[in-house]
Amino acid sequence: ELRKAISDYTNRFYGFRADADNEITVVLGATEGLSTVLNAICSPGDGIVVFQPFHEMYPSQANLFGLKPQYVTLREDHKTGKWELDREELAGAIDGSTRAIILNTPHNPTGKVFTEDDLQFVAGLCREHDILAITDEIYEHIVYDGHRHHFLAGLEGMKERTFVINSISKTGSATGWRIGWVLSPEAYTQRIRGIHDTMVIQAPTPLQKGSVRLLEQDDAFYGQVCDSYLKKRDILVGGLRKVGFQVSPPEGSYYLFSNYRDVD
């Protein structure tokens, strides 16, 4: 029931229909989802591209499984108030050991929302080097100022090489429920499910039932998810700037990654 709801939900927002039986695995939150995917697709010594600054679980899980983080730095342009991706640095980070690129958008902690053009560039590198993509999309509905979340798996040639990790934690303000899912190419699904079953067996059934109800909410519900965050963002940006912090207003997610160097 939940896998069907996930399929319908993803199709509603991105025009992407994942097969509920063969391309969706319900997991114990996004953290377990990432762990399961890395176990399923990587071997010790493989490289994974990680954008920094980052959520600590990316390098921590890489270290746990003997993988090699290959860091690419997002850089803040204080004049434009944006965090930018250096495409040459990203292309140069990929080598013969690289197995996958991990992409978190909207991004924790910078608040960058990767543009469709950014994702097209990432997709081109994946196709060119025959590597996989893992997307962490848990902040998908928390976007501001006309920005829009884009769906990498829906781009040309990416369905068969993209693993989409998502959960109800942020959209449903239910971080303790630990209900998430992985959309995967069918060729990898049975391995993902086997690892998931060995580690945790399943996500709790009652919470899966509640998640179905969440994913079936109308569009108006999803449209207001970011409203309270936007008000808080603007208050905090103004307050931090007043006392000397440099802050680029986040385009999405619910973080302020502020520079303290000019604070007295």
N, C-alpha and C positions, 0 to 999 in steps of 0.2 A: 504493500500500500504506500509506504513512504517512498520507495524507489519510483513508483509511478508519479507521485506528487512532485518529486524532484525533476523528473523528465518533463512534466507539464510546465513547471515553474521556469526551467531553463529555456524551454521553447517560447514561453510567453515573453520573456525579457530579451532574448538574444536570437530567436529564430533558429535555435540549435536543438535538435531532437536526439537525445541520447537514449539508446535502447535500455529500458528499465531492467530487463533480464540479463543483459550481456555487457553493459557498459557503465553501470552504476553500482557502487559499493557503499553501503551505509557504515560509517565508522564512528569511533568514540571521540568526536571532535576533530578539529583541523590538525592539531598536533599529532595525534595518532595517525591521521590521514597521511601527513607528510612522512612520518616514520615508515609507514607501511609501503608507500610508493618508493622511497629510497631503497628499502630492502628488496623490493620487487624488481627494480630496474638497474641497480648499481652493484658493482663488485668492489672490494677493497682496492684502493689506489685510483679509482675513477675520480675525475675532476667534476665539480659542480660550480657553475658561475653563481655568485651571490652579490647582490647590489648592497653597497654599504653607504650610510649607516644601515643597520639591519636589526631585525628581531633576533634575540640570542638563540632561538631554537635552530636556526639554519646552521651556523657553524657547530653548535653543540651536537646536533644529530650527525653532521658530517664526521665529527671526531669520533662519535660513538661507533659509527659503522666503517671507520677507516677510509673515509673519502677525503678528497683534497679540495678545500674551498679555493676558488679562483675569484678574487675580489675585484669588483668594478665600482668606482666611487661616483656617487651622485654629488654634484657640486652646486652650491647655492649662489645665485646671482642676485646680490643685494639691490642692484639697480632695477631689475625687473621684478624682483620678489618671487622668483621661481627657482626650483631645483631642476637642473638639467642633466641629461644623460650624454656622456661623451661617447659617441658611437665608435670612434677610432679605438678608444680604450677597450670598449666591449669586444670589438672584432679582434683586437690583439690579445685579449685574455684567453681566447679559445685555442686549444692546442690538441694534439693527438689523444690526450687523456680525457678530454672533456666529454662527459656523458649527458649532461643536462644543464639548462639554465633555469634557476628559480626566480620567478617574477612575482612580486607582491604589489598589486595595484587595486585600489588606492594604497599608498605606501605607508608603512609603519617604519620609522617615526617621522619622516619628512612631510607627509601629507601630499606628496606628488601623485597626480593622476596621470598615468602614462597615456599619451595620445594615440590615436589610431595609427599615425605615422610612425611613432615609436614602436608600436607592436608589429607593424609591417616590416620594420628593420630587423627586429628580433626574429620574426618568422623567416625572413630571408636567410639569416645566419643559420637557423636550425635546419632549413632545407639544404643550404649549401654544404654544411659540415655533417649532415646526417646525425644531428643530435636531438635530444628530447627537450620538451619544455614542461615545467611544473609551475602552475599558477596558483597563487594564494589570493583568493578573491573575497575574503570575509567582510571587507568594508564596502562592498559593491554599491550599496544604497546610500552611503554617507559621502556625498559629493556636493560641492558648493559652487556658486557663482557661474552656473551654466556649464560646468564641466560634466563629463559623462564617462561612465565606466565602459570600457571596450573589452570584447571577449576574444582572446587570442585563439582559442580552439576553433572559432568560426571562420578564421581566415583561410585562404586557399592553401591546401596541402598540410594543414595543421591538426585536423581532427585525429589523424592516425599517429601523431607524435606528441600530443598534449595531454597532460594530466591536470584536471581542474580540481582544486581542493576548496571546499566551502563548508560553512556551518551556519547554524542558527544563532550563534553566540551574540554577534553584534547586531544583526538585523532584528532579532527578537529580544534583545537585552536579556539574554539567558545564558550568560557565560558559564554558569555552573552545570548546565544540563549535559554538556559534552555530547552533542549530536552533530555529526558532520557527514560529509559524503565526498567520494572521489568519482569523477567522471574519467574514464580511461578508454584507450583503444581496446577493442574486444580481445586482441591477442594477449593482453596483459591482465585481464580481469580475473581469471581463475587464480593466477599467482597472487595477486593482491588479496583476494578473498581468503586464500589459504593462509597467508601470513597474518592477516587480520584475525582470522578464527583462532590461530595458534596463540596470539598475544592476548586477545581480550574476549573472544567468542562473539560478543555482539554488544551493540548499544542497547540500553534499557528499553523494553517494549513500551511501557506507558509514556515515556518521553518521546519515543518515535511517533506515537499516536498524536501527542500534542504538536509535534513538528509538522505533521500533515496539515493540521488546522492552520498553523502559521503560514505555510506555503500556499494555502488556498485563499488567503486574504486578498481583497480586491486591490487594484492599483493605487487607490487613494491611501491605503495604509502604508505602502512602500514609499509613496511620495512624501510622506511626512516624517519618515524615520530620522532625517538629518536636521529637522527644524530646530529642536532644542540645542543640538550641538552647534549650529550656526550662530545662535545667540550667544552661547558661551564662548565660542571662538572669537567673536568680535569684541566682547568685553575683555577677554584675556589678552588679545593682541594689543588692544589700546593700553591696558594697564601695564603690560610688560614693556612696551615702547616708552611709556612715560617715565619709567625708572631706569632706562638706558639699555634694555635688551634690544638686539636686532632680531626681528621676527619676520619671516616670509609667511603670510597667511596660508595655511594649508588649503590645498584644492580639494582634499578629501580626507577620510579617516577621522580620528578624534584625538590627534596629537598636536602639540606645538613644540617644534624642535628649535629652540631659541639659542642665540649666541650671546653669552654673558660678558664678553671681553670688555665692553665699554661701560659696564655697570660700576659706579663708584662704590 
